[in-house]
């Protein structure tokens, strides 16, 4: 009888110890999982907080810039100033030459090109000009281009018909990164300008 009681007592004690150990192991495991989840959530919120702080900073900077622009005045006023200074009229604006030191083989002087080459260079602007019968060169708004020798080259207008087009010549100015198409007009500039409602050069 005593042996039976000892066996039962040993079994109960062993079961209790096993249950306690299992409970502690499971508790430790789930605590670790819970802590990982908490850390993960904290990291996500920390990143979101940094993003929000950066956005607030950017918004503050943008607001300051907008306030600064408002202090300077309306954009229309700047457009008017730019127009008066001639920045919207390429025929009157001096174009700064590009730096050719990195390209020793660059052709700096304006030179004649074929019609197919017109506008085929990336970054080059294309302009259309007119040579009138009285020797005046004008842009497509009939404004005189008095500095055409600098833009086109002094002898450019002697090359009409060189590529089979009798009334056109095409010039590339690598220094100004521009291509020009010059078309011949048999009218006189003085006659054309009379048809304008006002003198465009004023």
C-alpha positions in Angstrom: 0.0 0.0 0.0 2.8 2.3 0.9 4.4 1.7 -2.5 1.3 2.5 -4.3 0.9 5.8 -2.5 4.6 6.6 -3.2 4.2 5.8 -6.9 1.0 8.0 -7.1 2.7 10.8 -5.1 5.7 10.6 -7.4 3.5 10.7 -10.5 1.6 13.7 -9.2 4.7 15.6 -8.3 6.4 14.7 -11.7 3.3 15.8 -13.5 3.2 19.1 -11.6 6.8 19.8 -12.2 6.4 18.9 -15.9 3.4 21.2 -16.2 5.2 24.0 -14.5 8.3 23.6 -16.8 6.1 23.4 -19.9 4.1 26.5 -18.8 7.4 28.5 -18.3 8.8 27.3 -21.7 5.6 28.3 -23.5 5.4 31.6 -21.6 9.0 32.4 -22.5 8.4 31.5 -26.1 5.3 33.6 -26.5 6.9 36.5 -24.6 9.7 36.5 -27.1 7.2 36.4 -30.1 5.2 39.2 -28.5 8.4 41.3 -27.9 9.4 40.8 -31.6 6.0 42.0 -32.7 6.2 45.0 -30.4 9.7 45.9 -31.7 8.5 45.6 -35.3 5.6 47.9 -34.7 7.9 50.4 -32.9 10.2 50.4 -35.9 7.4 51.0 -38.3 6.0 53.8 -36.3 9.5 55.3 -35.8 10.0 55.3 -39.6 6.6 56.9 -40.2 7.4 59.5 -37.5 10.7 60.4 -39.3 8.8 60.7 -42.7 6.2 62.9 -41.1 8.9 65.1 -39.5 10.6 65.4 -42.9 7.3 66.2 -44.6 6.5 68.9 -42.1 10.0 70.4 -42.6 9.5 70.3 -46.4 6.0 71.9 -46.1 7.5 74.6 -43.8 10.3 75.3 -46.4 7.7 75.4 -49.2 5.5 77.8 -47.3 8.5 80.0 -46.6 9.4 80.0 -50.3 5.8 80.8 -51.3 5.7 83.6 -48.8 9.0 84.9 -50.2 7.6 84.9 -53.7 4.5 86.7 -52.6 6.6 89.4 -51.1 8.4 90.0 -54.5 5.2 90.6 -56.4 3.0 89.0 -59.1 4.5 86.9 -61.9 2.9 89.2 -64.5 5.2 92.0 -63.3 8.3 89.7 -63.8 7.1 88.7 -67.3 6.7 92.4 -68.2 10.2 93.2 -66.9 11.7 90.2 -68.9 9.9 91.5 -72.0 11.2 95.0 -71.6 14.8 93.7 -71.1 14.5 91.7 -74.3 14.8 88.2 -72.8 11.7 87.0 -74.7 13.1 88.1 -78.1 15.9 85.8 -79.2 16.9 88.1 -82.1 17.9 90.8 -79.6 19.3 88.7 -76.8 22.9 87.8 -76.8 23.4 84.1 -76.4 26.4 83.1 -74.3 28.7 80.8 -76.2 29.1 77.3 -74.8 32.4 76.2 -73.3 34.3 74.3 -76.0 37.4 73.5 -73.9 36.1 69.9 -73.3 35.7 69.4 -77.1 38.8 70.5 -78.9 37.5 69.3 -82.3 34.3 71.4 -82.1 33.6 73.6 -85.1 33.2 77.1 -83.6 32.5 79.1 -86.7 28.9 78.9 -88.2 28.9 76.5 -91.2 26.5 75.4 -93.9 24.6 72.1 -93.3 22.3 70.1 -95.5 18.5 70.4 -95.1 18.5 66.9 -93.6 20.9 67.9 -90.8 18.7 70.7 -89.6 17.6 70.0 -86.0 19.3 66.6 -85.9 21.6 67.6 -82.9 20.3 67.0 -79.4 20.1 70.2 -77.4 20.3 72.5 -80.5 17.5 75.1 -81.0 16.2 75.6 -84.5 15.2 79.1 -85.8 13.7 80.2 -89.0 14.8 83.5 -90.5 14.0 85.4 -93.7 16.3 87.2 -96.1 14.3 90.0 -97.8 15.2 91.4 -101.3 16.6 94.6 -99.7 19.2 92.5 -97.7 17.4 92.7 -94.4 17.3 89.5 -92.3 14.3 89.1 -90.0 12.9 86.5 -87.6 9.6 84.7 -88.1 7.8 87.6 -86.3 9.4 90.1 -88.9 11.7 91.6 -86.4 15.1 92.7 -87.8 18.1 90.5 -86.9 20.9 93.0 -87.3 23.6 90.7 -85.7 23.0 87.9 -88.3 26.7 87.8 -89.4 27.6 86.7 -85.8 24.9 84.1 -85.8 25.0 82.8 -89.4 28.6 83.7 -90.5 29.5 86.6 -92.7 29.3 84.7 -96.0 26.3 82.5 -95.1 23.9 84.2 -97.4 26.1 83.5 -100.4 25.2 79.8 -100.2 21.6 79.7 -101.3 21.0 76.7 -103.6 24.1 74.8 -102.4 22.0 71.8 -101.5 19.5 72.1 -104.4 17.1 74.5 -102.6 17.4 77.8 -104.5 15.5 79.8 -101.9 16.9 78.3 -98.7 20.2 77.9 -96.8 20.8 76.0 -93.6 23.4 77.0 -91.1 24.7 75.5 -87.8 26.3 77.6 -85.1 28.0 75.1 -82.7 29.0 77.9 -80.3 25.4 79.0 -79.7 24.1 75.5 -80.2 21.6 76.7 -82.8 20.5 75.6 -86.3 19.1 78.3 -88.6 17.0 77.9 -91.7 17.1 81.1 -93.9 14.5 81.5 -96.5 14.6 84.0 -99.3 11.7 86.4 -99.8 11.5 88.5 -103.0 9.7 91.3 -101.2 11.4 94.2 -99.6 11.4 94.3 -95.8 10.2 97.9 -95.9 7.1 96.9 -97.8 6.4 94.0 -95.4 6.8 96.0 -92.3 4.2 98.6 -93.6 1.6 95.8 -93.4 2.2 95.4 -89.7 -0.2 97.3 -87.3 2.7 98.9 -85.6 6.5 99.0 -85.8 7.6 95.7 -84.1 11.1 97.2 -83.4 9.7 99.7 -80.9 
